[in-house]
């Protein structure tokens, strides 16, 4: 089973409304807590190797933006607010922390499966790495801006799921995220691009100067959190298992305090570049990360 993540502003509008208090005459109605039920399944905890498959064209700078992001999730050295502080919320999802480290990387620039991928192609790519312990690794397939994937830009910006090893072996987790820069930035790279639907607020300046890759960071962050807290469809989620709201997808469209439909919230702005961000990462990088559901407060938690 794969879980799709769609950052469409239309969906964002609907979900964000869940978290906005509404005014009545002379009073503020108390906001209802958001609850993701734990379904007693396996979570991914401990040291987890993240193997990367780059399918299509990615520049060295684009690859470094994503590698630095993953490594910074478990590296507490960056100033606050930091990517590590954002990731630390996953420790509250039963049985301890999940420390992510980048493992093997496979560059696939020759499009041997073509430029129009089906779901089975993603599974074939995700099956490339065989880890001894299936619960200690995640394979991430990243597709370039000129690669079309079934459902991309129509119903999803990325997905996560699991693959069972041959002969009925253990399941291993995988993620796919596409670069939407030339295909649907208004859907999968908001708020760095004008949205397709909903309120037309001005887009934010991408913190790494790359609308497509900075959009991929938002989707990758969403799916990494969903993978460690609901890797096999029996972890933390709300709603039907076939279309679950997970750790971050339950908080779609929220990046800072005061957010509302079409407005990502109050975030930090780099004085030199004008870029918007809410987290410091490795090697001096800055990122914009979505809110994550906090099990202790039963609410969507932002860094700023």
C-alpha positions in Angstrom: 0.0 0.0 0.0 1.3 3.4 -0.9 0.3 6.7 0.7 0.1 9.7 -1.6 0.9 13.2 -0.6 -0.7 16.1 -2.5 0.2 19.7 -1.7 -2.5 21.2 -3.8 -3.7 24.5 -2.4 -7.3 23.4 -2.7 -6.7 20.5 -0.3 -4.6 22.8 1.8 -7.5 25.1 2.2 -9.8 22.4 3.4 -7.4 21.0 5.9 -6.1 24.3 7.2 -9.6 25.3 8.1 -9.6 22.5 10.7 -6.9 24.4 12.7 -8.4 27.9 12.6 -10.4 29.1 15.5 -13.6 30.8 14.5 -15.0 33.9 16.1 -18.5 34.2 17.5 -20.1 37.2 19.2 -17.7 38.2 21.9 -15.9 34.9 22.3 -13.4 32.6 20.7 -14.5 29.1 20.1 -12.0 26.6 21.5 -10.3 24.7 18.7 -10.8 20.9 18.7 -7.8 18.7 19.2 -6.5 16.8 16.2 -5.9 13.1 17.0 -3.9 10.6 15.0 -4.7 7.2 16.4 -1.9 4.7 16.9 -2.9 1.3 15.3 -0.3 -0.7 17.3 2.0 -1.4 14.3 5.7 -1.3 13.7 7.4 2.1 13.6 10.9 2.8 12.3 13.2 3.7 15.2 16.9 3.8 15.9 19.6 4.4 13.2 18.0 4.4 9.8 20.0 4.5 6.6 18.4 6.6 3.8 19.5 5.4 0.3 18.9 7.7 -2.6 18.1 7.0 -6.2 18.4 10.1 -8.5 16.4 9.3 -11.6 16.9 11.9 -14.3 18.8 15.1 -14.3 19.9 16.7 -11.0 22.8 19.1 -10.7 25.4 18.6 -7.9 24.0 21.6 -6.1 20.5 20.2 -6.2 21.7 16.9 -4.8 23.6 18.6 -2.1 20.5 20.6 -1.0 18.6 17.4 -0.4 21.5 15.4 1.1 22.3 18.2 3.5 18.6 18.3 4.5 18.4 14.6 5.3 21.7 14.7 7.3 20.7 17.8 9.2 17.6 16.0 10.6 19.7 14.1 13.1 22.6 16.6 13.4 21.8 19.0 16.3 24.7 21.5 15.5 22.6 24.0 13.5 21.2 27.2 15.2 17.6 27.2 16.4 15.1 26.9 14.9 16.6 23.9 13.2 15.7 20.9 11.1 16.8 18.7 14.0 14.4 20.4 16.3 11.6 19.8 13.8 12.5 16.1 13.5 12.7 15.7 17.3 8.9 15.7 17.4 9.0 12.2 15.9 10.5 11.0 19.2 7.1 11.5 20.8 5.6 8.8 18.6 6.2 5.9 20.9 9.4 3.9 21.5 12.2 6.5 20.9 14.1 8.4 18.3 14.7 7.9 14.6 18.2 8.9 13.5 18.5 9.3 9.7 21.8 9.1 7.9 22.4 9.2 4.1 23.7 5.9 2.9 24.3 4.8 -0.7 23.4 7.0 -3.7 22.7 5.8 -7.2 22.7 8.3 -10.1 20.4 7.3 -12.9 20.8 10.1 -15.6 20.2 8.0 -18.7 16.4 7.4 -18.2 16.7 3.6 -18.8 13.1 3.2 -17.8 12.0 6.2 -20.0 10.6 9.5 -19.0 7.1 8.3 -18.3 7.1 6.1 -15.2 4.4 3.8 -13.9 4.0 2.7 -10.4 5.8 -0.6 -11.2 8.8 1.4 -12.4 9.0 3.2 -9.0 8.9 -0.1 -7.2 11.6 -1.5 -9.5 13.8 1.5 -8.7 13.1 1.3 -5.0 14.0 -2.4 -5.0 17.6 -1.7 -6.0 19.1 -1.6 -2.5 18.9 -4.7 -0.4 19.5 -4.1 3.3 20.2 -6.8 5.8 17.7 -5.3 8.2 14.6 -4.1 6.4 13.5 -2.0 9.5 16.7 0.1 9.4 16.6 1.6 5.9 14.4 3.7 3.6 15.0 3.9 -0.1 14.1 7.3 -1.6 13.5 7.6 -5.3 13.8 11.2 -6.6 12.7 12.0 -10.2 13.9 14.9 -12.2 11.8 17.8 -13.5 11.5 16.3 -17.0 10.2 12.9 -15.7 6.5 12.2 -15.7 5.1 9.8 -13.1 1.6 8.3 -13.0 -0.6 10.5 -10.9 2.1 13.2 -10.5 0.5 16.7 -10.4 -2.9 15.1 -10.7 -3.4 13.4 -7.4 0.0 13.4 -5.7 3.4 15.1 -5.3 5.0 12.0 -3.8 4.2 8.8 -2.1 5.5 6.3 0.5 4.9 2.6 0.9 6.7 -0.7 1.4 8.1 -3.5 -0.6 8.2 -7.1 0.6 11.4 -9.0 0.1 11.4 -12.1 -2.2 10.1 -15.3 -0.7 7.8 -13.6 1.8 10.6 -11.8 3.6 10.3 -8.6 5.7 8.9 -5.4 4.2 11.2 -2.4 3.6 10.0 1.2 3.3 10.4 3.4 0.3 9.5 7.0 -0.8 9.1 8.7 -4.1 9.2 12.5 -4.6 9.1 14.3 -8.0 10.6 17.7 -9.0 7.5 19.7 -10.0 9.4 22.8 -11.3 8.2 22.6 -14.9 5.2 20.4 -14.5 3.1 21.7 -11.5 4.9 24.1 -9.2 1.7 25.7 -8.1 0.5 22.4 -6.9 3.6 20.7 -5.5 6.0 23.6 -4.8 3.6 26.0 -3.0 4.2 28.4 -1.3 7.2 29.1 -3.6 4.9 29.4 -6.6 1.5 30.9 -7.2 -1.1 28.3 -6.3 -3.4 26.7 -8.9 -6.5 27.0 -6.7 -7.6 29.2 -3.8 -6.4 32.6 -2.6 -3.7 34.0 -4.8 -1.2 35.3 -2.3 2.3 36.2 -3.5 4.7 33.3 -3.5 7.6 33.1 -1.0 11.2 33.2 -2.2 12.7 29.7 -2.0 15.5 29.5 0.6 17.9 27.6 -1.6 17.0 29.5 -4.8 15.4 26.5 -6.5 11.6 26.4 -6.5 11.5 22.8 -7.7 14.0 21.4 -5.2 12.8 23.5 -2.2 9.3 22.2 -3.0 10.8 18.7 -3.0 12.2 19.3 0.5 8.7 20.1 1.8 7.3 16.9 0.2 10.3 14.8 1.3 10.0 16.1 4.9 6.3 15.2 4.9 6.9 11.7 3.6 9.9 10.9 5.8 7.8 11.8 8.9 5.0 9.7 7.5 7.3 6.8 6.8 8.9 6.5 10.3 5.5 7.0 12.1 3.4 4.9 9.7 5.7 2.7 7.6 3.4 -0.3 7.1 -0.1 1.1 7.2 -0.6 0.3 10.9 1.2 3.1 12.7 -0.1 6.6 13.4 -2.8 8.1 11.2 -6.3 9.5 11.1 -9.0 8.4 8.7 -9.1 5.4 6.3 -5.9 3.4 5.9 -6.2 3.8 2.1 -6.0 7.6 2.4 -4.5 8.4 5.8 -3.7 11.7 7.3 -0.3 11.3 8.8 2.2 13.2 11.0 2.7 16.1 8.6 0.0 15.6 5.9 -2.6 16.2 8.7 -1.1 19.7 8.9 -1.0 20.6 5.2 -0.5 24.2 4.4 0.8 25.3 7.8 4.4 26.6 8.0 4.3 29.2 10.7 2.1 30.7 13.3 -1.0 32.6 12.2 -1.5 30.5 9.1 -4.8 30.3 7.3 -6.0 29.0 3.9 -3.7 30.4 1.2 -1.3 31.9 3.8 1.6 29.7 5.1 2.0 31.7 8.3 4.6 33.9 9.8 8.1 32.6 8.8 11.6 34.0 8.9 13.1 36.0 6.1 16.7 36.2 5.1 17.8 39.8 5.2 20.1 39.4 2.2 18.2 37.2 -0.2 14.6 37.8 0.9 14.1 34.1 1.1 11.6 32.6 3.5 12.6 29.8 5.9 11.8 28.4 9.3 14.7 26.0 9.9 18.5 26.1 9.9 20.2 22.9 8.5 23.6 21.5 7.8 26.4 23.5 6.1 24.6 26.8 6.7 21.5 25.8 4.7 18.0 27.1 5.4 14.8 25.2 4.8 11.0 25.8 5.0 9.4 22.8 6.8 5.7 22.1 7.3 4.1 21.8 10.7 4.1 18.3 12.3 1.5 16.8 14.6 2.6 16.7 18.2 1.2 13.7 20.1 1.6 15.5 23.4 -0.4 18.6 22.5 -2.6 16.9 19.8 -2.0 19.9 17.6 0.1 20.9 14.6 3.4 22.2 15.8 5.4 24.8 13.9 9.0 25.9 14.5 8.2 29.6 14.4 
